[in-house]
Amino acid sequence: MLAYNALLHPEILTSNGTSSGGIPEPLTGLQSSVNPEELNLSDGLAATLVEKIVLHKNRESQLTGADAAETRRKRKATAEERLH
């Protein structure tokens, strides 16, 4: 629920209004009145969210990246060693 509420923040919401059904209409590009230097990405909720996104993307790249097959092979070998 918190993540959904954060996405509805005016600086994050990428819409220029709502259609007749109340569904946001997407913009063709990102627009913001906040300079990137003014964003607080080192403290509080923003830092937590950025850290979680980075950790998720790193984990995702490990599982699906170019060396994913090598990682799976090493895990399988380690598991087989522990079983013996």
N, C-alpha and C positions, 0 to 999 in steps of 0.2 A: 504494500500500500504506500509506503514511504517513497519507493522508487517511482511509482506511478504519479504521486503528487509532485515529486521533483521534476518529472517530465512535463508537467503542466505549467511550470514556471514560465513567465513571459519571455525570458531570455533564452530558454531552451526550446519552447514550443515553436515548431517550424510551420506556422500557418499564418495566413493573412486574414483570417475570418472563418466563419463556419458556414456550411451549406444549409439548406433548408432543413435537413435532417439532424442538424447539430454536430455533424462530422467535420473536423477541421479540414480546410482545403490546403493542400501542400503548396509551398512556395517553390519557385524554380531555382532559388539559391538561398544560402544562409544569410540572414540579416541580423545584426545586433548593434546596439548603441554602446556596448561596453568594450573598452579596449582590452586586449588580452593581458596587458601588464597589470590591469586592475583586478584580475581574477585571483581569488585566494584559493590556490590549489595545494597549499602546504599545511593547512590547519582545518579542523572541524570536519563537517560532513563531506565537503568537496574533496578533501584529501583522502578520506576513507573510500569514497566512490571511485576516485581516480585510481587508487591503489588496487581496489578489487577488479576494476576493468583491466589494468595492466597484468595482474596475476592471472586472470581468466584468459587473456589473450596469449600470455606466455605458455600456460598449460595447454591451451588449444593448439598452439604451434608445435609443442613437443609431441602431441598425439597425432597430428596430421601433417607435420612438416616433412622435409626431405630425410631427416634422420629418424623418423618414427619407426621404420622397419628395424633399424639397428637397436633402438631402445627396446622394442618388443622382444627382439632376439636375446638381448642381455637379460631382460626380466625372466624370460622362459628358462634360460640357462641357470640363473640364480635359483629359481623355484625348483628346478630339477635337482640341483645340488642339495638344497635343503631337504628335499624328500628322501634322498639317499642317505 
